[in-house]
């Protein structure tokens, strides 16, 4: 019997072989926006993971929209060529995997240090740059104060998203996702915690949604019907005065009306907040959005165990699940999930690796025995 996790899923015109998604994870390893050999290694590895969809990391639509000096970009011919080299190689080894790219702009959270270099704002001597945002409000103490964006700036950013989406289409991506969460620019426009404008882009929810919806409509038109369009959105800011689940639902309905095919529901990071991080801590947000809108919905956040992922789908809390750190820990997570759920016939092993598959490798049985012992706490 086919598990829910390994059943196909349609998102717009794109069908996934299964409902496992590699979450977009920043690698901070680009060279002035250009994909590097690290990206080549990372994506070729994920190409044979067995996931139905691999989402590339947050990819900047403008050079000064990068989070760090090491962030990937798709805003020039040079960055397009560099990413094209990597994707051609990754596609050459992947079997059945679909490829997506997440496009974003860091806004006031740009000009930051790589995580292993401090995680804060770039200091003097680290080549910082002027950031922009909906309002001249810093992310938190010690961060750069952004310039409040003018109407010309807003139009430029909208056009940059469209230009990057066209580049993604030329590179053959089947899914394009707009990043409107995690405290980056479009989330900043959506959240009252970062947006204190008094023009048509601030104030009421309808006004705060204006720029993300304008981008959604423009990108949808640029991509055409053959490429799935998604949004990563915020279910809650975990802070009084921030985005609520009701606002998230309203935003999802508006995205659906302009032709967006799915949403990935995450939370937080627009301002410091106490977040109750634990396994599946954001799933209830995805469940609420799915139930109230009928939109194809992806859950994310500390999803690690195959039974946990299967239960989310079986209970109709989401239509698919995205895993990030689980793939860092175990790049063959779908292979092992299929073993646990008794659905190994759904995995496409590359010919070169089939000897390591469940049908031919005795180590699978040993791993399963060890797993059962751990679950039973046996010696």
C-alpha positions in Angstrom: 0.0 0.0 0.0 1.3 3.5 -0.9 1.9 5.8 2.0 0.6 9.3 2.0 4.2 10.6 2.1 5.0 8.7 -1.2 1.9 9.5 -3.0 2.0 12.1 -5.9 1.0 15.7 -5.5 -0.1 18.2 -8.1 0.8 21.9 -7.6 -0.6 23.9 -10.4 0.7 22.3 -13.6 3.5 20.5 -11.9 3.2 17.0 -10.4 5.6 15.7 -7.7 6.4 12.0 -7.4 6.1 12.3 -3.7 5.3 14.9 -1.0 8.8 15.3 0.4 10.4 18.7 -0.2 13.9 19.7 0.5 13.4 23.1 2.2 15.3 26.1 0.9 18.5 26.4 3.0 20.9 29.2 2.6 24.5 28.0 2.0 26.2 31.4 2.2 28.8 30.1 -0.3 28.2 32.1 -3.5 30.9 34.3 -5.1 29.3 37.8 -5.4 25.9 36.1 -6.1 27.3 33.4 -8.3 26.8 29.7 -7.6 30.0 28.0 -6.6 31.4 24.5 -6.6 29.8 24.1 -3.1 26.4 24.5 -4.7 27.4 22.0 -7.4 28.2 19.4 -4.7 25.2 20.2 -2.5 22.6 20.1 -5.3 24.0 17.0 -7.0 23.8 15.2 -3.7 20.2 16.3 -3.2 19.4 15.3 -6.8 19.7 11.7 -5.8 18.0 12.0 -2.4 14.6 10.7 -3.5 12.8 13.9 -2.6 9.9 14.9 -4.9 11.0 18.6 -5.0 14.3 20.3 -4.2 14.0 24.0 -3.4 17.1 26.1 -3.9 18.0 28.5 -1.2 16.7 32.1 -0.9 18.1 33.7 -4.1 18.4 37.5 -4.2 16.7 39.4 -6.9 19.0 42.4 -6.4 22.7 42.5 -5.4 21.9 44.6 -2.3 19.0 42.4 -1.6 21.4 39.6 -0.5 21.4 38.7 3.2 25.2 38.2 3.3 28.2 38.6 0.9 27.9 34.8 0.4 24.2 34.7 -0.7 23.1 33.3 -4.0 21.7 35.7 -6.6 19.9 35.6 -9.9 19.9 39.2 -11.0 22.4 39.4 -13.9 23.7 37.5 -16.8 26.7 36.4 -14.8 24.7 35.0 -12.0 22.4 33.3 -14.4 25.3 31.6 -16.2 26.8 30.4 -13.0 23.6 28.9 -11.7 22.9 27.3 -15.1 26.2 25.4 -14.9 25.3 23.9 -11.5 21.7 23.1 -12.5 22.7 21.4 -15.8 25.0 19.0 -13.7 22.3 18.4 -11.0 19.6 17.6 -13.6 22.0 15.2 -15.2 22.0 12.9 -12.2 18.5 13.4 -10.7 15.7 11.0 -11.5 12.1 12.1 -11.1 13.1 15.1 -8.9 11.5 18.5 -9.6 13.5 21.7 -9.1 12.3 24.9 -7.5 14.0 28.2 -6.6 13.0 30.6 -3.9 13.4 34.3 -4.9 13.7 36.9 -2.2 15.0 40.2 -1.0 16.4 40.7 2.5 15.4 44.3 3.0 16.4 45.6 6.4 18.0 42.2 7.2 20.5 42.5 4.4 24.2 43.4 4.9 24.6 40.7 7.5 27.4 38.4 8.5 27.4 34.7 7.6 26.2 32.6 10.5 29.6 31.2 11.3 31.1 34.8 11.2 28.8 36.2 13.9 25.2 36.4 12.5 24.9 40.2 13.2 25.0 43.2 10.9 28.2 43.8 8.9 30.5 46.1 10.8 32.9 48.7 9.7 35.7 47.0 7.7 33.3 44.2 6.5 32.1 46.0 3.4 28.5 46.7 4.7 26.0 48.4 2.4 22.9 50.6 2.8 19.8 48.5 3.4 16.2 49.4 2.5 12.8 48.5 4.0 9.2 49.7 4.1 10.1 52.0 7.0 13.3 53.4 8.6 13.2 50.9 11.5 16.1 48.6 12.3 15.5 44.9 12.8 16.9 45.2 16.4 19.6 46.9 18.4 23.0 46.9 16.6 21.5 46.4 13.1 21.6 48.9 10.3 18.7 51.4 10.0 17.3 50.9 6.6 16.2 53.7 4.2 12.5 53.9 3.8 11.7 52.8 0.3 10.3 55.4 -2.2 7.7 54.5 -4.8 10.5 54.2 -7.4 12.3 51.8 -5.1 9.1 49.7 -4.7 8.6 49.6 -8.5 12.3 48.6 -9.0 11.9 45.7 -6.5 8.7 44.5 -8.2 10.4 44.5 -11.6 13.5 42.8 -10.1 11.3 39.9 -8.9 9.8 39.6 -12.4 13.3 39.7 -14.1 14.7 37.0 -11.8 11.6 34.8 -12.3 12.2 35.1 -16.1 15.8 34.0 -15.6 14.6 31.1 -13.5 12.2 30.0 -16.3 15.1 30.2 -18.8 17.1 27.9 -16.5 14.3 25.3 -16.5 13.0 25.6 -13.0 9.6 24.0 -12.7 8.7 25.8 -9.4 9.3 29.4 -8.4 8.6 30.4 -4.8 8.5 34.0 -3.6 9.9 34.5 -0.1 7.5 36.6 2.0 8.6 35.3 5.4 11.4 35.0 7.9 11.6 38.8 8.4 12.8 39.6 4.9 11.5 42.4 2.7 8.0 41.2 1.7 7.4 40.0 5.2 8.5 43.4 6.4 5.8 45.0 4.2 3.2 42.6 5.5 4.0 43.0 9.3 3.0 46.1 11.3 6.1 45.4 13.4 8.2 46.6 10.4 5.8 48.6 8.3 4.7 52.0 9.6 4.1 53.6 6.3 1.1 55.9 5.9 0.7 55.6 2.1 -0.9 52.9 0.0 1.7 50.4 1.1 1.1 50.6 4.9 -1.6 50.7 7.5 -4.5 48.3 6.8 -3.9 44.7 5.8 -5.0 45.4 2.3 -2.4 48.1 1.9 0.4 46.0 3.6 -0.4 43.2 1.1 -0.2 45.5 -1.9 3.4 45.0 -2.8 3.5 41.2 -2.3 0.3 40.8 -4.3 1.6 43.1 -7.1 4.7 40.9 -7.3 2.6 37.7 -7.3 0.4 38.9 -10.2 3.4 40.2 -12.2 5.5 37.0 -11.7 2.4 34.8 -12.4 2.0 36.6 -15.7 5.7 36.4 -16.6 6.0 32.6 -15.9 2.9 31.5 -17.7 0.9 28.4 -16.8 3.6 25.7 -17.1 5.6 26.7 -14.0 4.2 26.4 -10.5 4.2 29.6 -8.4 4.3 29.4 -4.6 4.8 31.8 -1.7 6.5 31.2 1.7 4.3 33.0 4.2 4.1 33.8 7.9 1.4 32.2 10.1 2.3 34.3 13.1 5.0 36.8 14.2 4.8 35.3 17.7 4.5 38.9 19.0 1.7 41.2 20.0 0.9 43.7 17.2 2.3 41.3 14.5 0.8 39.1 11.8 -1.9 36.8 13.0 -3.2 33.5 11.6 -6.4 35.4 10.4 -4.2 37.8 8.4 -2.2 34.9 7.1 -5.5 33.2 5.9 -6.6 36.5 4.3 -3.3 36.8 2.5 -3.5 33.2 1.3 -6.9 33.8 -0.2 -5.6 36.9 -2.0 -2.7 35.0 -3.4 -5.0 32.2 -4.6 -7.1 34.8 -6.4 -4.1 36.0 -8.4 -3.1 32.5 -9.4 -0.6 31.3 -6.8 -0.5 27.5 -6.7 0.6 26.8 -3.1 1.9 28.3 0.1 4.5 27.1 2.6 3.5 28.3 6.1 6.3 29.2 8.4 6.6 31.9 11.2 8.6 34.5 13.0 11.9 36.3 12.5 10.6 39.8 11.6 11.4 40.9 15.1 12.9 39.2 18.2 10.3 37.1 19.9 9.9 34.1 22.2 9.1 31.2 19.8 8.1 27.8 21.3 10.4 25.7 19.0 9.7 22.0 19.2 9.0 19.2 16.7 6.2 20.3 14.4 5.7 23.6 16.1 4.4 25.3 13.0 2.2 22.5 11.6 -0.9 23.9 13.3 -0.5 27.1 11.2 -0.4 25.1 7.9 -3.4 23.1 9.1 -5.4 26.3 9.7 -4.5 27.8 6.3 -5.3 24.5 4.5 -8.6 24.1 6.3 -9.8 27.6 5.7 -8.6 28.3 2.2 -8.3 25.0 0.4 -4.9 26.1 -0.9 -2.2 23.4 -1.5 -0.2 23.9 1.7 3.2 22.9 2.8 4.2 22.4 6.4 7.8 23.0 7.7 9.6 23.3 11.0 11.4 20.5 13.0 9.9 17.7 10.9 12.4 14.9 11.2 10.7 11.5 11.7 9.0 9.6 8.9 6.0 8.6 11.1 5.7 12.3 12.1 5.7 13.4 8.4 3.2 10.6 7.5 0.8 11.6 10.3 0.8 15.3 9.2 -0.4 14.2 5.7 -2.7 11.5 7.0 -4.4 13.9 9.3 -4.8 16.4 6.5 -2.8 19.1 8.3 -0.8 19.8 5.1 -0.5 18.5 1.5 3.3 18.1 1.7 6.2 18.6 4.1 9.5 20.4 3.8 12.6 19.3 5.7 15.8 21.2 6.1 18.2 20.0 8.8 17.0 16.5 8.3 18.6 16.5 4.9 21.8 17.9 6.3 21.9 15.1 8.8 20.8 12.4 6.3 20.9 13.3 2.5 19.1 9.9 1.9 16.2 10.7 4.2 13.5 9.7 1.7 15.2 6.3 1.1 15.1 5.6 4.8 11.6 7.0 5.2 10.4 4.6 2.5 12.0 1.7 4.4 10.3 2.8 7.7 6.9 3.2 6.0 7.2 0.0 3.9 7.1 1.8 0.6 10.5 1.2 -0.9 9.1 0.5 -4.4 8.4 4.2 -4.7 12.1 5.2 -4.5 14.1 5.6 -7.7 17.6 4.6 -6.9 20.2 5.8 -9.5 21.7 2.7 -11.2 25.1 3.5 -9.7 23.6 3.4 -6.2 21.0 0.6 -6.4 23.2 -1.8 -4.6 22.7 0.4 -1.5 18.9 0.2 -1.8 16.5 -1.7 0.4 16.2 -4.7 -2.0 19.9 -5.4 -2.2 21.7 -4.1 0.8 21.6 -6.1 4.0 22.6 -3.0 6.0 19.0 -1.8 5.6 17.7 -4.7 7.8 20.5 -4.0 10.4 19.5 -0.3 10.4 15.9 -1.1 10.9 16.7 -3.5 13.8 18.8 -0.8 15.4 16.0 1.7 15.0 13.5 -0.7 16.7 15.9 -1.3 19.6 16.3 2.5 20.1 12.5 3.0 20.1 12.1 0.2 22.6 15.1 1.4 24.6 16.6 -2.1 24.5 20.4 -2.6 25.3 
